[in-house]
Amino acid sequence: MKRLHFFVFCAALFAAVCCSRGSLNPDVVSVEDDSAVDHDLIVLGEKLEDPYTVENMTKALATVYPTKASVVQLTPTDNYVRLLPRNDEDLCLLEEMGVMMLDHPLDYRIVKEGDYYHDSGIPEEDITWQYAVVPPDFIAPDWIECELLDECFIPGEHETKSMPDIDWEAVERASFELTGNGAMLSSGTKAEAKASYPAGRITIVDTDYDIHPVGLKGVKVSCNVFVKFARTFTDEEGYYEMEKGFTSDPRYRIEFTNRKGFSQGINLIMVKGSVSTLGKHSPRGYSTCITKNSESKLWRRAVINNAVFDYYESCASNGVKIATPPANLRIWSCSLMEGSAAPMLQQGPVLDLDLVQGVLGDYAPIIKMFLPDVVLGLKNKESYAEIYRNVTHEIAHASHYMRVGATYWDNVIKHIVMSYVTSGGITYGIGNEEYAGYCEVTEMWAYYIENILYRERYGPTSKTYGSNYWFSPEIFLYLDERGMNRFKLFVALTSDVYSRDALKSRLLSLYPESKSMINEAFNKYL
């Protein structure tokens, strides 16, 4: 894969994952100021009394409507639980069941904001407790530990319609007061104050392209107060609007899971999508513009999000399509490594431990365990344009994978690993290895797409990325300049095309009217 020294990649990846997590021993402390936003470990303060428990909402109902308390029986609308998945498979199963989880408890004061948490009672190498709000009839799989923490009453549309003569917002506010959380309420403490539905816009600036902000596209935005959650996706302009109202300031976060299906996250800390905390803000909503001067993790994740989203959009034109990456594409990024790769391990290719054990040593099982599809090394890649180019190259591999399948990709991986050994660490080998043809075709395609999409976004450049290797992405560029666009070229990338000669033959059979141009392109770049 692109500029990949496989051993360095694996070693750096594991080291980076471990080092980036920081200390995983969060002591409970007492600090008054909980407004600071950081992007490391969440630090918890004292436990708070949840105003949304059935018991507390019942007391609040009696306070606001003394005569109705004896005739209105509140039953749980939701259960607040914590679960302990044993492994990534358990976590994925819960997600497939519709369980939306956070890695920290919801009824503690946040002393220091952060992007992740790990319970001090859980070994660092294990998945930490996951906290969720689930329907009352939810049943976890028998082998996943599940603890009921609270039965909750969270007023929603059903309660509003079935009991229209009750002002549930007033009851909710009263419950905050009764549980000692009145200071959290916005707009004073008047019972008649109405809840607000958070709405806003998340944008990002690519100064290499345009000075004007554009929307952070299709990303999940979530907010919560205690166990009351709202989640939605931004549109292509970065706008979002929640369907639940809040009477106090929610905690906002971006969860880097996109409505296109891809997610960003190093699953050693076991989250489907990396989380960037935005802090507490008004229930009316929160807007922000992400720039290169923003927190670095947030900046990189936002650039990757939009680059991948734009790639998906680029895969169709006038009814002609390039295969989009798999719907559950898993993307890792790491600022401490340079090399990038698209091993597509979650999709089916097999990392042969016997084959690579001598190269990877103890790191081989780690890579197989966490199954990344795309790994982006971002060391020394600071600008939007640099990250964008890197992303498009690797996501182009993911499209190619969808065309050729796992068996083909097994051979791509074998070439990368074996050429590292036989050629003394040269990234792509020297071109005469057993599986070199697979590498030749895959890299010609990925460098071609990298060049084409980069030029479409940022304008003409004299540089041709990938032209200094033994394969020739210039062949595709030559054909593209003469009218054979990427949609036509992609048709040729079938599973039986794994050499330059096979690629040429396929193009000639597909487009006989362009025989002279095709022969000229391949002869020009021998």
N, C-alpha and C positions, 0 to 999 in steps of 0.2 A: 504494500500500500504506500501511499504518498509519503516519501521521505521517512520511511519507518525503519528504524533499527529495532528489531523485534525484542531483543533482550532488554535494551535500554527502555523501550516502551513499557514492558511489563514491570520491570524493577521500579522505574520511575512512577508508574501508575500506582503500584501498591504503596510505595513510600509516600506519594502525594496524598493518597486517600487517608492513610494513617495520620500523617502529620497535620493535615488540614482540619482534623476534627477537634484538636485542642484537648484540654482536660475534660474528662467525662465524669467529674465528681462534683456535681452542683450542690453545694450546701444551701440550705434554706437560710436566708438572711433577712434582716429587717432594714429596709431603706425606704424613705418617703418618696423620693423622686423616681418614678418608673417610666419617665417619658423618653429616655435615651434609646436610640435605635442602633443596634449593632447587628452584625451578620455572622456572628460565631455562635457560641453556646447560649441558650436561654438560661437565665438565672431566676429561680423561683423565690418568692417571698412567702408570707404566711398564707395558710389555707383560708379561703373566704367561704361564707355561707351562700349557697346557690339560691338565688331568688326564684328559680324556675322549678324547684321540686314541687311535687304535688302538695306536700304538707305546707310549704311556705305560700304557695299560690292560694291554697284554701284559706289560710289565715288572712291573706290580703283581701280575698273576696269578702270575707266576713267583716273586714274593716270598712270597705267601700260600700257594701250592700248588706248591712246587718240582718235585714229581713229575709234575704234570699239564701243566706248561708246554710240554712237547715233544709232547703229544698233542692239546691243545686249541688250535686255530687260530682266532684272533679275526679276523672280517671286519667291514667297516664296517656299522654299523646306520644311520648318518646321515652326511651330508656337511655341513661348515660352509663356506658360500660367502658371497661378497658379489656383489651385482648392481648395475648402474648403469642404471636406467630412464631413457629419454630425456625422457619426458613423463608426464602424468597417465594417458594411455591405457595406456602400458606398465605403470605401477604397478597400475592396475585389472586388467589382464590377469594379472599375477602373483598378485594377490589371488584372482582367479577360479580360478586354477590351484591354490589352496590354500596358497600360500607366505605364511607369516607372518613379517613383517620388522620389524627394529628399525633405527633410523638411526645406530647406533653399534656399534663392534666389541665383541665379547663377552669377549675375552681381555685386557682392559686393566683396571688398577685404576681405580676411579672415585674421583677426588680430590674432586670436588664433584658431588653429585647434581643432576639437572635433568630437564626434560621433553623436551628435544630436543638434537640434535647436528648439526653440519655440518662435513664434512671440509674442512680448510683448503686442500686441493689442488683442490677443486671450486668453480667460480664460485658466488657467493652466489645468483644467479638460477636456477641449475640444481639438479636433484634431487641430493642427496648419495648416497653409497654406501648401499645397503640390505643388512643382514646377516641371514642366515637359516640355519636348520638344515633340510635337505631330505633326502628319501630318496636312497639311492645311485644309483637309476636316474633321478633328476630330470634333465631336459634343458630348459634355458632356451630361449626363442625365439631364433633366429639373430641377430636385430638387437639383442638386449639383452646387453650385456657381462656375463659371469659368470665369476668367478674361484673356483677351488677353494682354500680356505685350509687345511682339514684334513679327513682322513678320521677319523671318530669311532666309538667303540664306547660306546653309552649303554645299559646293561643295562635291559631291559624285560621284559614278561610272556613274550615268546617265549623269551628267553634263560633265564629262570627255569625254564620248563617243559622246554626242550630239554636243559638242563644242571643238573638239580635238586640235584646234589651239590656245587655251587659256591656259596659265600656271596658273592654279587656286591656286597653292601654292604661287606663286609670288603675286597674287591678295590678298590672305589671309594675307600674311606678310605685304603688303602695308596697308591693313585695320587696322592691329594692330598699325602700325606707325601713321596713320592718326587719330586714336582714342586715342592716348596718351598711348598705351599699348606696345610700342616698346621694352621696357625693359624686357618684358616677353618672347620675342623671343629667341630661342636657336641658337647656332652656329652663332652669329652675326646677322646682318640685311641684308645680301646679298640676293637679290631677287632670285638668282639661287639656294639657299640652298634648299635641298629636305626635305620633311616631313619624319618623322620616325614613324614606326609602333611599338608601345610598346610591348615588350615581356619580359618574365622573369620567375622566378620560386619562388614559395612560399613553404617553407618547415617547418617542425616541428621536434623536437627531443624528443623522449621518452627514457630517460636515464634508466628507469626501464626495458626497453626491449632491446635497442641497442643505442650505442653512435652516430650512423650515422643518419643524417637527412633523413626523408621521406617526400614525397609530401603532401601538404594540398589538400585533394582529393575532386574534384567535386564542389568546392566552387566558388561563383561568384566574379570576380575581375572587378572593373569598374574604369574608369578615365575620366576626363573631363577638358576642358578649356572653360570657359563661357558655352555656350549652346551646344558645340560640345562634344558628348559623345561617348564612346566606352565601351562595356561590353562583357565579355566572361566568360566561366567556365574553371577552371584548369582541367587538366587531372589527372590520378591517381598518376602521379609522381610530381604533383604540377606545371607543366609548363602551361603557357598561352601565347596567342598571339592575339593582337587586329587586327581588320580588317579595322580600320581607322588610318590615319596618322596624326601626330601633328607636328607643327612647334614651339611650345612653351611647357614649362614644365607643364604636366597635374597634377592634384590632383588625387592620387591613394587611393582606399579604398577597403576593403574586405566587401562584403555584404553577411551575413551568410544565404544565400538561396542556397541550394544545388541542383545540377542537378538531384539528386535522388528524389527530390520533397519536402524534409523536410526543415523547416526553424527554425531559432532561433530568439526569440525576445519577450520581454515583451510588449504586445500590449497596455499597458496603455499609452505608448508614440507613439503608432500607426504606427509602421513600421513592415512590414512583416518579415524582417530579420534584426537582429541587425547589426550595421555598425561599423567597426573598421577602423578608418582613418590611412592612411600610410604616408600622407603628400605629398608635391610637389617633383617630381623627373624628371629625364631626359625623353624626349619623346621616347628615345630608349628603355625604359623599366625600371623596378625596380624588384629586387629580395631581399628577406629577409628570415631569418631563425628564427622561433618562438621557444623560449625556456622558461623554467620556470622562467628565469630572465626577460622575456619580460613583458610588461604591463599586469596586471593580468586579465583584462577582455578579452583581445585579446588571452591570453594563454588559458583560460578556454574555450572560444568559439571554438578555434582551436582544442583542445582536443576532445570536444563534437562532432564537425564536423566529425573528423576522426573516432571516436568510433562508431557513428551512421552509417557512410558510410561503415565501416568494418562489422557492424552487417548486413546491407542489403546484402553485398557480401556473408556473411556466411549462408544466408538463402537458398542457392541452392548448390547442390553437386551431380554430376553425374546424372542430370535430376530429382533428388528428391528435393522438395521444402518445405520450411516453409513459410507461408504467410508473405509477407513483410508488414510493417506498411502502413497506408493509404498514398496516394501520397502527400497530403497536410498537413502532420503531423506538428503540431505547438509545439515547445519546448520552455519552459521558463527555465531560470536558475537564481539562486539567491545565492550570497555568504553569505547572512546574515541568512540563515535558514539551518537546518540540514536535515529535512525530505524531502523525494521525493515521487512522486506519478504519476500515469498514469490514470487520470480520463477520458481522451478521450472525453472531453466535446464538442469539435468542431465537433465530428463525429456523435453525436446523443444521448448519454446518458443524462438523465434529472437530474439536481440537484434540488431535491424537496425542495423548499424554506420553506414550512410549516414544513417539517421534520427537517431541519437543522437550522431553525431560532434561536432556543434556544441555539444551540451550537456556531453558527457563528455570531449571532447578526447582526450588520450592514455590516459585511463583506460578507455575503451570496450573495447579489445582485452583488457585485463586481466580485466575482469569476464567476458567471453565465454570466456576461456581456462580459468578455474577453476570456472565453472559451479556456483555455489551454488544450492540449492533454497530454503532459508530463511536469511535473514540477520537476526540479533537484535542490535539496538543496545541496549547495557545501561548507557550513561552515565546517571548519577543514578538508577539502579534498583538499590537495595541490598538490599531485603528480599525474602524468598521470595515474598511475595504479589505484589509488583510484577513480578518476573521471571515468575512463574506466569501472570499476566494477559497479559503480552506474548507468552509462548510459545503460549498457547491461541489467541490471535487469529491468529497466523501459521500454526499447524498446522491451524486450521480452513480457511484458504485452501488448504492442501495437499489436504484432503479434497475441497473444491470442485473443485480441479483434476482429481482423479481422476474426477469426475462429468462434466466438460465437455470435457476434453482440451486439446491443445496449441494448436490454432487459436484457440479461445476465449481462451486465456491470452495468446496473441500480442497480441490486441486490448486485453487488460487492461494489458499492458506498454506498448503504444503510447499508451494514454490517460495513464498516469502520466508518461511522458516528454514527450509533446506538451503536456499541461496545464501542466507546469512552465514551458514556453516561452511558451505563449499567455496564461496567467493571471498571469504575473509571479512565478512561484515558489510559487503556492498548491498545497499538497500534493495535493489531489484535484481541482483545477480548480474550476470554478464550476457545472458540471452541464449546460452546453450544448455541450460539445465533441463531436466526431464519435463517439467511443467511450465517452462518459460513462455510457451505460446499463450497459456491462460493469462499470465501476467501481461503479456504484450497487448492483447485485445482489451482487457479491463482497464489498463492504464491509458491506452490511446483514447478510449472513450471518456474516462474521467478527466484527463487533462484537456481534452477538447471542450467538454462542457464547462470546465473551469474557465477556459479562455473566452468562450463564446458569451457566457452569462456575465462575466466580468466586463467585457467590452460593451455589452448591451447596457449595463448599468452605469459604467464610469467613462465610457467613450473609448476611442481608439488608443492603443498603446503599442509601442515598438517591441515590447517583451512578448515572447511566446513561452508560457509556462510548460515545462516538461520537455522542451526541445533538446536538452542536453543528455538525454538518456538514450539507450540503444533502441528503444521503440520510437515510433514517430507519430505523435498526435497531429503533426503538420499535415498528414494525409487527409484527415477529416476536415481540418481547417481549409485546406486547398479545395476540397469538394464543396464545402459550405459556401465559400466565397463565389463559387460558380453555380449556385442554386440548389445543391443537394443538401437540404437543411437537416437539423438534428432529428426531426421526426422521421424522415426517410432513412437516415443512417441507423436509427435505433431498430428499425425493422430487421436489419441484417444481424443483429446481435442475438442469435439463437444459441442453444446449448451445444450445437455441433460446430460452432465457429470459435476455435481456440488457437488460431495461428494467423499470421498475416496473409498467408496464401489462401487459407480458408475464407478469410474475410473478403479478400479480393474476389474470389470465385462467387461468393454469395452476392456481393454487390453487382457483379456482372450479370448474374442470373436474374436479379431483381430489376435492374435498370439497364437493359441491353441498348437502349437508345443513347446511353451515356458512356458507351464502351471506351471511346477514345479518351474522354476526360478521366475515367477511372484508371485506365492503364497509365496515363500520363502522371497522375498523382502518385501511384505506387512506384513508378520508375524514377520519379524525381526524388523520392526519399527512401532510397534503398538502405 
